[in-house]
Amino acid sequence: MNILKNKIDCILKKGNLSYCKIAKLINEYESSLISMIKGKRPFTENAINKVLPFLEVSREEFESWILADKYSKEVLKLAVQSKKNFPYKRKLILTINIDAILQEKGISRTVLSKEIKYGQSGLNQIITGKRTMPKSVLERLSKALGISQDTILSWIAADRYSLQILEAAYDLL
């Protein structure tokens, strides 16, 4: 999907602006801005902060556009459900759910790391949200735990974003 690009294009057209003008206003290379808009590279925090005043949208709305392009409707639906049903405020959904599955299976993170052939330290950092999860680890983790990749992605999204942003992204799809 190209929700982010379409929304930005519409705003630029109404404001009689171009990518070139916006790039100059936010002190960014036009090619870099276009790469971010097309989802080929992530928006930097700095770029988001600079572009929002020109787009005249909230951070939450802007982030929902990015999420709607990044995740499927199913992942966002699961993320919203996880966020609504999660009783803890200061714990990560990913961590709690993976640890619960490991406990059910009677295995440790160490055993899991050997099973998926990924370093224990790196896996712990991923499970505790200190490191992003590579696609290869997502695939192996999903298989080892017997759950879908969408479920794991939904836990990651629910940990990273507010319920408001997740619901707004879901509503765009």
C-alpha positions in Angstrom: 0.0 0.0 0.0 1.0 3.6 -0.5 -1.1 5.2 2.2 1.7 7.5 3.5 2.6 8.6 -0.1 -1.0 9.2 -1.1 -1.8 11.2 2.0 1.3 13.4 1.6 0.7 13.8 -2.1 -2.8 15.0 -1.4 -1.6 17.5 1.3 1.2 18.8 -1.0 -1.3 19.2 -3.9 -3.7 21.2 -1.7 -0.9 23.4 -0.4 0.6 23.8 -3.9 3.9 22.3 -2.6 6.3 19.8 -4.1 8.7 17.2 -2.7 11.5 19.6 -3.7 10.0 22.5 -1.7 9.4 20.4 1.4 12.9 18.9 1.2 14.4 22.4 1.1 12.1 23.6 4.0 13.2 20.7 6.2 16.8 20.7 5.1 16.7 17.2 3.6 17.8 15.9 0.3 14.8 15.4 -2.0 15.9 11.9 -2.9 16.2 11.0 0.8 12.7 12.5 1.5 11.2 10.5 -1.4 12.8 7.3 -0.1 11.2 7.8 3.3 7.8 8.7 1.8 7.9 5.6 -0.4 8.9 3.4 2.6 12.2 2.5 1.2 13.9 3.8 4.3 12.5 4.7 7.7 11.6 8.3 8.5 14.1 9.6 11.0 12.8 11.3 14.2 14.4 14.5 13.0 12.6 14.4 9.6 9.3 13.6 11.2 9.6 16.5 13.6 10.5 18.9 10.7 7.9 17.7 8.2 4.8 17.6 10.5 4.3 21.4 10.7 4.2 21.6 6.9 1.8 18.7 6.6 -0.4 20.1 9.4 -1.1 16.7 10.8 -0.5 15.2 14.3 2.3 12.9 15.0 -0.2 10.1 15.8 -1.9 10.5 12.4 1.4 10.5 10.6 2.6 7.4 12.4 -0.7 5.7 11.6 0.0 6.2 7.9 3.4 4.6 8.3 2.0 1.7 10.2 -0.8 1.1 7.7 1.9 0.7 5.0 4.1 -1.4 7.1 1.7 -4.0 8.6 -1.2 -6.0 7.2 -4.8 -5.4 8.5 -4.6 -8.8 10.3 -1.4 -7.8 12.2 -2.9 -4.4 13.2 -6.1 -6.1 14.3 -4.1 -8.5 16.5 -2.0 -5.7 17.8 -5.1 -3.7 18.8 -6.6 -6.8 20.6 -3.3 -7.4 22.3 -3.0 -3.8 23.5 -6.5 -3.7 24.8 -6.3 -7.1 26.6 -2.8 -6.7 28.1 -3.1 -6.0 31.9 0.5 -4.7 32.5 1.6 -1.1 31.8 5.3 -1.4 32.2 6.0 -4.8 30.6 6.3 -5.8 27.0 3.7 -7.9 25.3 6.3 -9.7 23.3 8.3 -10.7 26.4 5.4 -11.8 28.5 3.8 -13.9 25.6 7.0 -15.6 24.5 8.0 -16.4 28.1 4.5 -17.8 28.7 4.8 -20.1 25.6 8.3 -21.2 26.7 7.0 -22.0 30.1 4.1 -24.1 28.6 6.6 -26.0 26.5 8.9 -26.4 29.5 11.9 -24.8 27.7 14.2 -21.9 28.5 15.3 -19.0 26.2 18.7 -20.8 26.1 17.1 -23.9 24.6 15.1 -21.8 22.2 18.2 -19.9 21.1 19.9 -23.2 20.2 16.7 -24.5 18.5 16.5 -21.5 16.2 20.3 -21.3 15.8 20.6 -17.7 17.1 22.8 -16.4 19.9 21.3 -16.4 23.3 22.3 -12.8 24.1 20.9 -11.5 20.8 17.7 -13.4 21.3 17.3 -12.0 24.8 17.8 -8.5 23.4 15.1 -9.1 20.8 12.6 -10.6 23.2 13.1 -7.8 25.7 12.7 -5.1 22.9 16.3 -3.9 23.0 17.0 -5.0 19.4 14.8 -5.3 16.3 13.9 -8.7 15.1 15.4 -9.8 11.8 13.1 -11.5 9.3 15.1 -14.7 9.5 14.7 -14.8 13.3 10.9 -14.0 13.0 10.6 -17.0 10.7 12.5 -19.4 12.9 10.9 -18.1 16.1 7.4 -18.5 14.6 8.1 -22.1 13.7 9.8 -23.0 17.0 7.0 -21.5 19.1 4.2 -22.8 16.9 2.6 -19.4 16.3 2.2 -17.3 13.2 4.6 -14.6 12.2 1.6 -12.2 12.2 1.0 -12.9 15.9 4.7 -12.1 16.7 4.6 -8.9 14.6 1.4 -7.8 16.3 3.1 -8.1 19.7 6.0 -6.0 18.5 3.7 -3.4 17.0 1.6 -3.3 20.2 4.7 -2.8 22.3 5.9 0.0 20.1 2.8 2.1 19.4 -0.1 3.5 21.3 -3.6 2.1 21.0 -4.7 5.3 19.3 -2.1 4.9 16.5 -2.8 1.2 16.1 -6.5 1.8 15.8 -6.0 4.7 13.3 -3.7 2.6 11.2 -6.2 -0.3 11.2 -9.0 2.0 10.2 -7.0 3.1 7.1 -7.0 -0.4 5.7 
